[in-house]
Amino acid sequence: MEGMDLGYVIRLIVAGVIPVLFAITLHEVAHGWVANKLGDSTAKMLGRLTINPLKHIDPIGTVALPLGMLLMSMLTTGQPFAFGWAKPIPVNTRNLKQPRRDMAIVAMAGPASNFLMAVFWVIMIPVFVALIPDANIADGFVTMAQIGLVFNLVLGVLNLLPIPPLDGGRVLAGLVPRNMADLLDKVEPYGFPILIVLLLLGVLDKIIGPIIGTLYQLLTSII
């Protein structure tokens, strides 16, 4: 791994475990919690309305992909970047009073939870500095908070892209006429391949990068 500080990468992984797991976990819990409030208790009956990450971990999306992206980004650009996902929360639309509208609300709950967590982590940065007397330990917690801030912004913005099965695609399906929603349903099986192609071509970063940067500047300006 020439050109990459392995120790630095290990420190990033250790500091990032908690914020990354909770970013992905609470994103899914938010979907299930809102769905339950709107009439569908499927996630609750399956024991998925819990912050226990073990109930939500997907071996690929929660572990392999974020680690792989972190290592690849460090090897290629020197800047850490990663995103991931947990096991999707099951929602039975037949239990919802207004399926299209309610699914859009359920979908929006995931990114909303990430933006709230981003606010939480940015608030914790000065708290860690003020309350932890040891500078080295404080620095580790600040790194954790910074990872939480950035990862949640990435996850929130990425999921708002209007590409099914991302949350933005489901929100869009709830807002457009029925025939357009049916077209989005047909696109859904190709959503993740489209996303990967956009990522490999560098287009994804050009789309979400400026938005994430603006939100990052806005949030960090309050501390």
C-alpha positions in Angstrom: 0.0 0.0 0.0 2.7 2.4 -1.1 1.6 6.1 -0.8 -1.0 5.4 1.8 -0.6 5.7 5.6 -2.0 2.4 6.8 -2.0 3.5 10.4 -4.1 6.6 9.4 -6.6 4.3 7.6 -6.9 2.0 10.6 -7.5 5.0 12.8 -10.2 6.2 10.4 -11.9 2.8 10.5 -11.8 2.6 14.3 -13.2 6.1 14.7 -15.8 5.6 12.0 -17.3 2.3 13.2 -19.9 3.9 15.6 -21.0 6.9 13.4 -21.2 4.8 10.2 -23.1 1.9 11.9 -25.6 4.3 13.4 -26.0 6.4 10.3 -27.0 3.3 8.3 -29.0 1.7 11.1 -31.1 4.8 12.1 -31.7 5.5 8.4 -33.6 2.2 8.1 -35.2 2.5 11.6 -36.6 5.9 10.5 -38.3 4.3 7.5 -39.8 1.6 9.7 -40.9 4.0 12.5 -42.7 6.4 10.1 -44.3 3.4 8.3 -45.5 2.2 11.6 -47.0 5.6 12.4 -48.7 5.5 9.0 -50.3 2.2 9.5 -47.8 -0.5 8.5 -46.4 -2.4 11.5 -44.4 -4.9 9.4 -41.0 -3.7 10.5 -42.2 -3.6 14.2 -43.5 -7.2 14.0 -40.1 -8.3 12.6 -38.2 -6.6 15.3 -36.5 -4.1 13.0 -37.5 -1.0 15.0 -34.4 -1.2 17.1 -31.1 0.7 17.1 -29.2 -2.6 17.5 -27.0 -2.6 14.4 -26.9 -6.4 14.3 -30.6 -6.4 13.2 -29.8 -4.2 10.2 -26.2 -5.1 9.0 -25.9 -6.1 5.4 -22.5 -7.9 4.8 -22.0 -6.1 1.5 -23.6 -2.7 2.0 -22.7 -2.2 5.7 -19.3 -3.8 5.8 -17.6 -4.7 2.6 -18.6 -1.7 0.4 -17.7 1.1 2.9 -14.4 -0.5 3.8 -13.6 -1.2 0.1 -14.5 2.4 -0.9 -12.5 3.8 1.9 -9.4 1.9 0.9 -9.9 2.6 -2.8 -10.4 6.3 -2.2 -7.3 6.5 -0.1 -5.2 4.7 -2.7 -6.5 6.8 -5.6 -7.2 10.3 -4.3 -5.7 10.2 -0.8 -9.1 11.5 0.5 -11.4 9.2 2.5 -14.8 8.6 0.9 -17.4 5.9 1.4 -21.1 5.2 1.6 -23.2 2.1 2.3 -26.6 0.7 3.3 -28.3 -1.7 5.7 -30.8 -4.4 5.1 -33.9 -2.5 3.7 -36.8 -2.1 6.1 -39.8 -4.1 4.8 -42.9 -2.0 4.1 -46.3 -3.4 3.1 -48.0 -0.7 1.1 -51.4 -2.4 1.4 -51.4 -1.3 5.1 -50.9 2.3 4.2 -54.0 4.6 3.9 -52.7 6.5 0.9 -49.9 4.1 -0.4 -48.2 6.5 -2.9 -48.2 9.5 -0.7 -47.3 7.6 2.5 -44.5 5.7 0.8 -43.0 9.1 -0.3 -43.2 10.2 3.4 -41.6 6.9 4.5 -38.8 7.2 2.0 -38.1 10.8 3.0 -37.7 9.7 6.7 -34.4 8.0 5.9 -32.5 11.0 4.5 -34.1 13.3 7.1 -32.7 11.1 9.9 -29.2 11.4 8.3 -29.4 15.2 8.2 -30.5 15.2 11.9 -27.5 13.0 12.8 -25.2 15.3 10.8 -26.4 18.2 13.0 -25.9 16.1 16.1 -22.3 15.2 15.2 -21.4 18.8 14.3 -22.7 19.9 17.8 -20.6 17.2 19.4 -17.3 18.5 18.0 -17.0 21.5 20.4 -18.5 19.3 23.2 -15.7 16.7 22.9 -13.1 19.5 22.8 -14.5 21.1 25.9 -15.1 18.0 28.0 -12.2 15.8 27.2 -9.0 17.1 28.8 -6.5 14.8 27.0 -5.8 16.4 23.6 -5.1 13.0 21.9 -8.3 11.4 23.2 -10.3 14.5 22.3 -8.8 14.4 18.8 -10.0 10.8 18.3 -13.5 11.7 19.3 -13.5 14.8 17.1 -12.4 12.6 14.2 -15.3 10.3 15.0 -17.7 13.3 15.0 -16.3 14.6 11.7 -16.7 11.2 10.1 -20.3 11.1 11.4 -21.0 14.5 10.0 -19.6 13.8 6.5 -20.9 10.2 6.2 -24.4 11.3 7.2 -24.3 14.2 4.7 -23.2 11.8 1.9 -25.8 9.2 2.8 -28.6 11.8 3.1 -27.8 13.6 -0.2 -27.0 10.4 -2.1 -30.4 8.9 -1.1 -32.3 11.9 -2.3 -31.1 11.4 -5.9 -34.3 10.6 -7.9 -33.1 7.2 -9.0 -35.1 4.2 -7.7 -34.6 2.3 -5.5 -33.0 5.2 -3.7 -35.3 7.2 -1.4 -35.4 10.1 -3.8 -36.8 7.8 -6.5 -39.5 6.7 -4.1 -40.3 10.2 -3.1 -40.5 11.2 -6.8 -42.8 8.2 -7.5 -45.2 9.6 -4.9 -45.3 13.0 -6.4 -45.6 12.4 -10.2 -48.6 11.1 -12.1 -49.3 7.3 -12.0 -48.0 6.6 -15.5 -44.6 8.2 -14.6 -44.5 6.3 -11.3 -45.0 3.1 -13.3 -42.0 4.1 -15.5 -39.9 4.6 -12.4 -40.9 1.2 -11.1 -39.5 -0.3 -14.3 -36.2 1.6 -13.9 -35.8 0.3 -10.3 -34.0 -3.0 -11.1 -31.3 -0.9 -12.9 -31.0 1.7 -10.2 -27.9 0.4 -8.5 -26.0 -0.4 -11.8 -26.8 3.2 -12.9 -25.4 4.5 -9.6 -22.2 2.4 -9.9 -21.6 3.6 -13.5 -22.1 7.2 -12.4 -19.6 6.7 -9.6 -17.0 5.1 -11.8 -17.3 7.8 -14.4 -16.9 10.5 -11.8 -20.3 12.0 -12.5 -21.7 11.1 -9.1 -19.2 13.2 -7.3 -19.9 16.2 -9.6 -23.6 15.9 -8.8 -23.6 15.4 -5.1 -20.2 16.9 -4.2 -21.1 20.6 -4.4 -24.3 19.9 -2.4 -22.4 18.0 0.3 -19.8 20.8 0.4 -22.4 23.5 0.8 -24.1 21.7 3.6 -20.8 20.9 5.3 -19.8 24.6 5.2 -23.2 25.6 6.5 -23.2 23.2 9.5 -19.6 23.8 10.5 -20.2 27.5 10.5 -22.4 27.1 13.6 -19.5 25.8 15.8 
